[in-house]
């Protein structure tokens, strides 16, 4: 049986969405300089996809309100989207 979760549809004050792509260097890259910045590393969530080879995993980890780190395979192109406040 599948797990069920509830979501509230409450508005987020100061919410924003940031997206783009970055090429990894040896499996890692950092995106910096969000302006305006997110409030803190726990105030936003990111997702990442490997655009070079779809079967490869890509990961997004918030470092601070102004940057996040991408990890994946080699020098692949990674697309990302972050949303929060």
Backbone as JSON Lines, residues from 0, in Angstrom:
{"i":0,"aa":"X","n":[0.84,-1.17,0.0],"ca":[0.0,0.0,0.0],"c":[0.9,1.24,0.0]}
{"i":1,"aa":"X","n":[0.55,2.21,-0.77],"ca":[1.31,3.46,-0.9],"c":[1.11,4.37,0.32]}
{"i":2,"aa":"X","n":[2.11,5.18,0.6],"ca":[2.03,6.14,1.69],"c":[1.29,7.38,1.2]}
{"i":3,"aa":"X","n":[0.45,7.95,2.07],"ca":[-0.29,9.15,1.75],"c":[0.21,10.3,2.61]}
{"i":4,"aa":"X","n":[0.39,11.47,2.01],"ca":[0.82,12.65,2.75],"c":[-0.14,13.79,2.47]}
{"i":5,"aa":"X","n":[-0.29,14.67,3.44],"ca":[-1.16,15.83,3.28],"c":[-0.31,17.06,3.0]}
{"i":6,"aa":"X","n":[-0.8,17.94,2.16],"ca":[-0.13,19.19,1.85],"c":[-1.07,20.35,2.15]}
{"i":7,"aa":"X","n":[-0.53,21.4,2.71],"ca":[-1.36,22.59,2.91],"c":[-1.08,23.54,1.76]}
{"i":8,"aa":"X","n":[-2.07,24.26,1.37],"ca":[-1.94,25.21,0.26],"c":[-1.79,26.62,0.8]}
{"i":9,"aa":"X","n":[-0.95,26.79,1.8],"ca":[-0.77,28.12,2.38],"c":[0.28,28.91,1.6]}
{"i":10,"aa":"X","n":[0.05,30.2,1.49],"ca":[0.97,31.07,0.75],"c":[2.28,31.21,1.51]}
{"i":11,"aa":"X","n":[3.38,31.34,0.76],"ca":[4.7,31.54,1.33],"c":[5.06,33.01,1.13]}
{"i":12,"aa":"X","n":[5.34,33.71,2.22],"ca":[5.73,35.12,2.13],"c":[7.15,35.22,1.59]}
{"i":13,"aa":"X","n":[7.35,36.04,0.58],"ca":[8.69,36.22,0.03],"c":[9.18,35.03,-0.75]}
{"i":14,"aa":"X","n":[8.28,34.2,-1.26],"ca":[8.68,33.01,-2.0],"c":[9.29,33.34,-3.35]}
{"i":15,"aa":"X","n":[10.17,32.46,-3.81],"ca":[10.78,32.64,-5.14],"c":[11.17,31.28,-5.71]}
{"i":16,"aa":"X","n":[11.33,31.26,-7.02],"ca":[11.8,30.08,-7.74],"c":[13.0,30.5,-8.56]}
{"i":17,"aa":"X","n":[14.08,29.72,-8.48],"ca":[15.3,29.97,-9.22],"c":[15.61,28.72,-10.02]}
{"i":18,"aa":"X","n":[15.96,28.88,-11.3],"ca":[16.29,27.7,-12.11],"c":[17.39,28.03,-13.09]}
{"i":19,"aa":"X","n":[18.03,26.98,-13.58],"ca":[19.11,27.17,-14.56],"c":[19.83,25.87,-14.81]}
{"i":20,"aa":"X","n":[21.03,25.96,-15.34],"ca":[21.85,24.78,-15.58],"c":[23.31,25.13,-15.35]}
{"i":21,"aa":"X","n":[24.1,24.11,-15.05],"ca":[25.52,24.28,-14.77],"c":[26.25,23.01,-15.19]}
{"i":22,"aa":"X","n":[27.47,23.17,-15.7],"ca":[28.29,22.03,-16.07],"c":[29.17,21.64,-14.88]}
{"i":23,"aa":"X","n":[29.14,20.36,-14.54],"ca":[29.95,19.87,-13.43],"c":[31.42,19.84,-13.82]}
{"i":24,"aa":"X","n":[32.29,19.95,-12.84],"ca":[33.72,19.75,-13.01],"c":[34.1,18.61,-12.07]}
{"i":25,"aa":"X","n":[34.45,17.46,-12.62],"ca":[34.79,16.28,-11.83],"c":[33.67,15.92,-10.86]}
{"i":26,"aa":"X","n":[32.42,16.03,-11.32],"ca":[31.27,15.59,-10.54],"c":[30.69,16.57,-9.55]}
{"i":27,"aa":"X","n":[31.16,17.84,-9.58],"ca":[30.66,18.8,-8.59],"c":[30.64,20.21,-9.16]}
{"i":28,"aa":"X","n":[29.69,21.01,-8.69],"ca":[29.62,22.43,-9.04],"c":[28.81,23.15,-7.96]}
{"i":29,"aa":"X","n":[29.1,24.42,-7.76],"ca":[28.37,25.23,-6.79],"c":[27.74,26.42,-7.5]}
{"i":30,"aa":"X","n":[26.46,26.64,-7.27],"ca":[25.75,27.79,-7.8],"c":[25.69,28.82,-6.68]}
{"i":31,"aa":"X","n":[26.17,30.04,-6.93],"ca":[26.24,31.09,-5.91],"c":[25.52,32.35,-6.38]}
{"i":32,"aa":"X","n":[25.28,33.25,-5.42],"ca":[24.84,34.59,-5.75],"c":[23.36,34.78,-5.98]}
{"i":33,"aa":"X","n":[22.5,33.99,-5.33],"ca":[21.07,34.24,-5.46],"c":[20.78,35.65,-4.97]}
{"i":34,"aa":"X","n":[20.06,36.42,-5.78],"ca":[19.74,37.79,-5.39],"c":[18.3,38.09,-5.82]}
{"i":35,"aa":"X","n":[17.37,38.15,-4.9],"ca":[17.59,38.11,-3.45],"c":[17.9,36.69,-2.98]}
{"i":36,"aa":"X","n":[18.6,36.6,-1.88],"ca":[18.95,35.3,-1.3],"c":[17.74,34.66,-0.65]}
{"i":37,"aa":"X","n":[17.75,33.34,-0.53],"ca":[16.78,32.65,0.3],"c":[17.12,32.96,1.75]}
{"i":38,"aa":"X","n":[16.15,32.82,2.66],"ca":[16.36,33.18,4.07],"c":[17.47,32.36,4.71]}
{"i":39,"aa":"X","n":[17.51,31.07,4.45],"ca":[18.49,30.16,5.06],"c":[18.53,28.87,4.25]}
{"i":40,"aa":"X","n":[19.5,28.02,4.54],"ca":[19.63,26.77,3.78],"c":[18.43,25.85,3.97]}
{"i":41,"aa":"X","n":[17.69,26.0,5.07],"ca":[16.52,25.15,5.29],"c":[15.21,25.81,4.87]}
{"i":42,"aa":"X","n":[15.29,26.97,4.19],"ca":[14.07,27.66,3.77],"c":[13.74,27.41,2.29]}
{"i":43,"aa":"X","n":[14.54,26.59,1.62],"ca":[14.25,26.26,0.23],"c":[14.68,24.83,-0.09]}
{"i":44,"aa":"X","n":[14.09,24.28,-1.14],"ca":[14.39,22.93,-1.61],"c":[14.8,23.02,-3.07]}
{"i":45,"aa":"X","n":[15.73,22.15,-3.47],"ca":[16.17,22.12,-4.86],"c":[16.02,20.71,-5.43]}
{"i":46,"aa":"X","n":[15.89,20.66,-6.72],"ca":[15.89,19.4,-7.45],"c":[16.88,19.54,-8.6]}
{"i":47,"aa":"X","n":[17.44,18.42,-9.04],"ca":[18.44,18.46,-10.11],"c":[18.24,17.27,-11.05]}
{"i":48,"aa":"X","n":[18.56,17.49,-12.32],"ca":[18.48,16.43,-13.33],"c":[19.71,16.48,-14.21]}
{"i":49,"aa":"X","n":[20.24,15.32,-14.55],"ca":[21.38,15.23,-15.46],"c":[20.86,15.32,-16.89]}
{"i":50,"aa":"X","n":[21.23,16.39,-17.6],"ca":[20.75,16.6,-18.96],"c":[21.64,15.92,-20.0]}
{"i":51,"aa":"X","n":[22.86,15.53,-19.62],"ca":[23.77,14.85,-20.55],"c":[23.38,13.39,-20.7]}
{"i":52,"aa":"X","n":[23.19,12.7,-19.58],"ca":[22.81,11.3,-19.56],"c":[21.71,11.12,-18.53]}
{"i":53,"aa":"X","n":[20.48,10.98,-19.0],"ca":[19.32,10.96,-18.12],"c":[19.39,9.86,-17.06]}
{"i":54,"aa":"X","n":[20.06,8.75,-17.33],"ca":[20.15,7.65,-16.36],"c":[21.07,7.98,-15.19]}
{"i":55,"aa":"X","n":[21.93,8.99,-15.34],"ca":[22.85,9.35,-14.25],"c":[22.12,10.13,-13.17]}
{"i":56,"aa":"X","n":[22.49,9.87,-11.92],"ca":[21.89,10.58,-10.79],"c":[22.49,11.98,-10.67]}
{"i":57,"aa":"X","n":[21.69,12.92,-10.21],"ca":[22.15,14.27,-9.89],"c":[21.55,14.66,-8.56]}
{"i":58,"aa":"X","n":[22.29,15.41,-7.75],"ca":[21.84,15.77,-6.42],"c":[22.0,17.26,-6.2]}
{"i":59,"aa":"X","n":[21.16,17.83,-5.37],"ca":[21.22,19.25,-5.02],"c":[21.21,19.38,-3.51]}
{"i":60,"aa":"X","n":[22.19,20.1,-2.96],"ca":[22.29,20.28,-1.51],"c":[22.44,21.77,-1.21]}
{"i":61,"aa":"X","n":[21.55,22.31,-0.38],"ca":[21.64,23.72,0.01],"c":[22.83,23.9,0.94]}
{"i":62,"aa":"X","n":[23.64,24.93,0.67],"ca":[24.8,25.25,1.5],"c":[24.47,26.43,2.4]}
{"i":63,"aa":"X","n":[23.81,27.43,1.83],"ca":[23.36,28.61,2.57],"c":[22.19,29.2,1.8]}
{"i":64,"aa":"X","n":[21.68,30.34,2.25],"ca":[20.6,30.99,1.53],"c":[21.03,31.56,0.2]}
{"i":65,"aa":"X","n":[22.34,31.64,-0.04],"ca":[22.87,32.22,-1.27],"c":[23.54,31.22,-2.19]}
{"i":66,"aa":"X","n":[23.67,29.96,-1.78],"ca":[24.32,29.0,-2.67],"c":[23.85,27.57,-2.42]}
{"i":67,"aa":"X","n":[24.0,26.74,-3.45],"ca":[23.72,25.32,-3.34],"c":[24.74,24.56,-4.17]}
{"i":68,"aa":"X","n":[24.99,23.32,-3.78],"ca":[25.99,22.48,-4.44],"c":[25.29,21.4,-5.25]}
{"i":69,"aa":"X","n":[25.78,21.17,-6.43],"ca":[25.29,20.12,-7.32],"c":[26.33,19.03,-7.4]}
{"i":70,"aa":"X","n":[25.89,17.79,-7.36],"ca":[26.8,16.67,-7.57],"c":[26.19,15.73,-8.61]}
{"i":71,"aa":"X","n":[27.06,15.04,-9.31],"ca":[26.62,14.13,-10.35],"c":[27.8,13.4,-10.94]}
{"i":72,"aa":"X","n":[27.75,13.15,-12.23],"ca":[28.75,12.35,-12.91],"c":[29.65,13.21,-13.79]}
{"i":73,"aa":"X","n":[30.96,13.1,-13.59],"ca":[31.96,13.7,-14.47],"c":[31.75,15.16,-14.77]}
{"i":74,"aa":"X","n":[31.64,15.49,-16.04],"ca":[31.47,16.86,-16.51],"c":[30.1,17.05,-17.17]}
{"i":75,"aa":"X","n":[29.11,16.34,-16.67],"ca":[27.76,16.4,-17.24],"c":[27.1,17.76,-16.97]}
{"i":76,"aa":"X","n":[26.14,18.09,-17.83],"ca":[25.33,19.29,-17.68],"c":[24.15,18.97,-16.75]}
{"i":77,"aa":"X","n":[23.99,19.76,-15.69],"ca":[22.94,19.53,-14.71],"c":[21.96,20.7,-14.73]}
{"i":78,"aa":"X","n":[20.66,20.41,-14.86],"ca":[19.65,21.46,-14.72],"c":[19.13,21.41,-13.29]}
{"i":79,"aa":"X","n":[18.71,22.58,-12.77],"ca":[18.24,22.64,-11.4],"c":[17.08,23.62,-11.27]}
{"i":80,"aa":"X","n":[16.29,23.41,-10.2],"ca":[15.23,24.34,-9.84],"c":[15.16,24.37,-8.32]}
{"i":81,"aa":"X","n":[15.15,25.57,-7.75],"ca":[15.03,25.75,-6.3],"c":[13.82,26.63,-6.01]}
{"i":82,"aa":"X","n":[13.08,26.27,-4.97],"ca":[11.89,27.05,-4.58],"c":[11.85,27.15,-3.07]}
{"i":83,"aa":"X","n":[11.43,28.3,-2.58],"ca":[11.29,28.52,-1.15],"c":[11.22,30.0,-0.83]}
{"i":84,"aa":"X","n":[11.63,30.33,0.38],"ca":[11.57,31.73,0.78],"c":[12.88,32.18,1.41]}
